[in-house]
Amino acid sequence: MKSAAEIFNNIVNERRSIRIYDDKAPFDGEAVARSLDRALLAPNSSNLQLWEFYRVKTKAKKDELAKYCLGQNAAKTANELIVFVTRKDKWKEHAEFVLNESKKDFPATLGKRHKLVVDYYTKVIPTLYFSDPVDITGGLKKIVSAFGGAFQPVPRQVTATDMRIVVHKSVALAAQTFMLSMQAEGYDTCPMEGFDSARVKKFLNLPRGAEICMIVSVGKAKPEGVYGKRVRIPREEVIFEV
Ligand SMILES: Cc1cc2nc3c(=O)[nH]c(=O)nc-3n(C[C@H](O)[C@H](O)[C@H](O)COP(=O)(O)O)c2cc1C
């Protein structure tokens, strides 16, 4: 029997970005549903889960979205397209939800750790996520952080743009969890950032605060759907021991 590490090693090694899928191969949409449930378990910043996942399944909708993916082959032949969306704008309601859920585990008298959790979601998160339309707040936070940082380690990523990056990182981890899960289910994927984000947002009827992190196509690969051998920078050039 294979160890968990051997199975995981196969999943990681066999995942390739697929540009042509086999539209004749059987496809189980339940594998997508299961994989999205696993994506929900991805690690994410402050556990705010500022993400949404949109499944695009019908031929008409897929064809339209493939156009907004700049007509890429990886989108045109897929069984489904999954849009991974960031929802930084939902920080307040998610913080409230996570704190209220966490409180259900708190004892009647708050311990030190519980007070820290309450402070984190009611003070730190609003300080980090609150911003005004031109992000004057972000500029002020940056100045405070630079002064404080002269004397001790402090968070430096405090502007509205910094926080957008924070949210995109978490959503990308959900997308990766999804892709590895689809591989484990016996299917193939391709992550895409080549798309017209304004048109995709309109297509999904998303509000201003939402952004498209990635679109992942799924299906069963055709052999010619793998474009060439896998190329990686030698490990000595990118892995360091400090
Ligand atoms: C954030 C991101 C965006 C990508 N965008 C595209 C894309 O728009 N179109 C495409 O064909 N591949 C895209 N790729 C796939 C990469 O080209 C691919 O991962 C890389 O060449 C390594 O190949 P592999 O995934 O087969 O190991 C993207 C990958 C990532 C992580």
Ligand as a Chemical Component Dictionary entry (heavy atoms), coordinates in Angstrom:
data_LIG
# 
_chem_comp.id                   LIG 
_chem_comp.type                 NON-POLYMER 
_chem_comp.pdbx_formal_charge   0 
_chem_comp.three_letter_code    LIG 
# 
loop_
_chem_comp_atom.comp_id 
_chem_comp_atom.atom_id 
_chem_comp_atom.alt_atom_id 
_chem_comp_atom.type_symbol 
_chem_comp_atom.charge 
_chem_comp_atom.model_Cartn_x 
_chem_comp_atom.model_Cartn_y 
_chem_comp_atom.model_Cartn_z 
_chem_comp_atom.pdbx_ordinal 
LIG C1  C1  C 0 -1.656 32.529 -11.466 1  
LIG C2  C2  C 0 -1.485 31.692 -12.710 2  
LIG C3  C3  C 0 -1.969 32.156 -13.916 3  
LIG C4  C4  C 0 -1.857 31.379 -15.072 4  
LIG N1  N1  N 0 -2.438 31.825 -16.226 5  
LIG C5  C5  C 0 -2.456 31.020 -17.302 6  
LIG C6  C6  C 0 -3.204 31.394 -18.447 7  
LIG O1  O1  O 0 -3.849 32.430 -18.500 8  
LIG N2  N2  N 0 -3.206 30.544 -19.500 9  
LIG C7  C7  C 0 -2.526 29.353 -19.496 10 
LIG O2  O2  O 0 -2.586 28.630 -20.487 11 
LIG N3  N3  N 0 -1.816 28.972 -18.386 12 
LIG C8  C8  C 0 -1.774 29.767 -17.302 13 
LIG N4  N4  N 0 -1.120 29.367 -16.166 14 
LIG C9  C9  C 0 -0.436 28.073 -16.143 15 
LIG C10 C10 C 0 1.085  28.236 -16.150 16 
LIG O3  O3  O 0 1.520  28.621 -17.426 17 
LIG C11 C11 C 0 1.697  26.894 -15.711 18 
LIG O4  O4  O 0 1.311  26.636 -14.388 19 
LIG C12 C12 C 0 3.229  26.894 -15.792 20 
LIG O5  O5  O 0 3.656  27.035 -17.119 21 
LIG C13 C13 C 0 3.827  25.623 -15.209 22 
LIG O6  O6  O 0 3.303  24.470 -15.864 23 
LIG P1  P1  P 0 2.550  23.305 -15.069 24 
LIG O7  O7  O 0 1.365  23.924 -14.386 25 
LIG O8  O8  O 0 2.142  22.304 -16.125 26 
LIG O9  O9  O 0 3.514  22.732 -14.062 27 
LIG C14 C14 C 0 -1.198 30.126 -15.020 28 
LIG C15 C15 C 0 -0.715 29.677 -13.798 29 
LIG C16 C16 C 0 -0.858 30.436 -12.647 30 
LIG C17 C17 C 0 -0.388 29.900 -11.321 31 
# 
loop_
_chem_comp_bond.comp_id 
_chem_comp_bond.atom_id_1 
_chem_comp_bond.atom_id_2 
_chem_comp_bond.value_order 
_chem_comp_bond.pdbx_ordinal 
LIG C1  C2  SING 1  
LIG C2  C3  SING 2  
LIG C2  C16 DOUB 3  
LIG C3  C4  DOUB 4  
LIG C4  N1  SING 5  
LIG C4  C14 SING 6  
LIG N1  C5  DOUB 7  
LIG C5  C6  SING 8  
LIG C5  C8  SING 9  
LIG C6  O1  DOUB 10 
LIG C6  N2  SING 11 
LIG N2  C7  SING 12 
LIG C7  O2  DOUB 13 
LIG C7  N3  SING 14 
LIG N3  C8  DOUB 15 
LIG C8  N4  SING 16 
LIG N4  C9  SING 17 
LIG N4  C14 SING 18 
LIG C9  C10 SING 19 
LIG C10 O3  SING 20 
LIG C10 C11 SING 21 
LIG C11 O4  SING 22 
LIG C11 C12 SING 23 
LIG C12 O5  SING 24 
LIG C12 C13 SING 25 
LIG C13 O6  SING 26 
LIG O6  P1  SING 27 
LIG P1  O7  DOUB 28 
LIG P1  O8  SING 29 
LIG P1  O9  SING 30 
LIG C14 C15 DOUB 31 
LIG C15 C16 SING 32 
LIG C16 C17 SING 33 
# 
